[in-house]
Amino acid sequence: MVRAGMQQIKVAVPDRIREELVEAAAKNGRNLSKEVRVRLDQSIVDSKFDAVTNDFARDVMWLARLVSIDAASWSTDQKRFEAFRIAIDTWLTDLAGRLNLQPQTNVDPASLGKAIAQAYGQMGLLKHKPGGDNMGDEDDE
């Protein structure tokens, strides 16, 4: 039975992907249906950004993984956090050399960057996180 406001669709996926989804669902405390919806929802959020921004976001995730390749994580270890910050800065410097950057606005980058980061932190943007308040809290079969 499908609840109001939802429509069931059939999607065939390779066994490998289904196995990864089942494993991720268990790890995240969700059933398979919810895991698939969360991941589809995240892909919709991601599609709101241009390709360069999406590529950079993935690069940052890989840098985080590489900095945390052994037991220590960038989010719990002060030195790994600093290494992660340096990795991002180094990657941005390299990326700037490959982009065709032109001064198009009359803004102070430091002021704008700090203001945006602070505002973003204060907003608590749950809608942009997988399983955030844009997903609802229903339990599904």
N, C-alpha and C positions, 0 to 999 in steps of 0.2 A: 504494500500500500504506500502510495506517494502522498505526502502532505500537500496542502494547498500552498501555492506559490512555488512549487517545485515540479520539475518535469523529469521523468526518468529517460535516460538515453542509453543506448548500447554502444560500447566502444570496445573494440578488440585491441589488446595490447600483447606484445611478446611476453613469453613466460618470465624472462629475465626482469622485465620492468614490473610485472605483477609481483614477483618475489621481492623486489626492492621496495615496492609500495607497501606490501604486507609487513615487511621488516620495519620500515619507517613508521607505519601506523602503530605498531606495537611499542616502538621506542617513544613515540610522541603521545601515547595514551589515547589513541583514537581508533575507531574502526576503519576499515578500508574505504568505505564510502566517504566518510568525513575527510580522510587523508587526501583522497582524489579531489574533493571539492576545495580543500585548503590550497592544494597545489595549483588547481585551475584558477582560483581566485588570485593567487600570487602572480600568475602569468598575466592576468588582466591588469593588475597594478603595474607590473613591469612594462607592459606594452604602452603605458602612458609616457615612457621616457624614450629619447632618441637612442639609436644604436650605439653611439659612442659612450653615452652615459651607462647603458646596460653593460657594455663590455667592461667599462671601468669598474662598475660595481662587482662584476664577477671576478675581475682581477684582484680587487680588494679582498674578496672572500678567499681566493687562492693564497694571497699573501698571508692572511690570517691563519690559514691551514698550515702553510709552510713554516711560519714562525712557531706554531704550536705542534709541530710534527711529532714530538715525543710527548711525554706525559704532561709537561707544563703547558698551560694555556695563556695566551695573551691577555685574557680577561681575568686571570687570577694571579699572575706573576708579574710583579712590577717591572722587572728587566725585560720580560717578553713583551709587555705593553710598550715599553720604550723602543724595542727593536721593531715592533709593528708600526709605530708612529714613524720611525725612520724609513722603514720599507715603503710606506705609503708616500712619504715626501720624496724619496728617491724615485719611485715609480712615476709620480706626478712630474718631476723634473724631466725624466726621460720622455714621458708622453708629450710634454710641452714642446720638446724639440721636434716631434713628429707631426704636430698639429699646425695648421696654418693660422696662428693666433694673430689677431689684429686688434689694436685698441679701438673699441667701438662705443664705449661709454665713458662718461666722466664721473667715475665713482672711485672712492678710496677702497681698494681691495681688502685691507685689514679691517676697516670699520664694517663694511658690508658682510664679510665672511663671519666675523665674530657675532654681529647682530643676528644673522640668519641662524647660525648654530645655536645661539642662546634661545631664540624664539622657537626653533624646532624642538629643543630639549624641553621647553616649558609646555609645548602643545601636547606632548604624549600621544603621538600619532598612531594610535592603535589600528586605525583603518588601513595602515600601510604594512601591517605585520600579518603574516599568514595566520589564519585563525583568529584574527582580531575581531572587533565588534561588527565588521562588515559581514561576518560569516554566520552570525546567530549562534545560539547555544544548544541547538537541538541535538538530541542523541538519535542516531539513525542505525538502521539495520545494515 
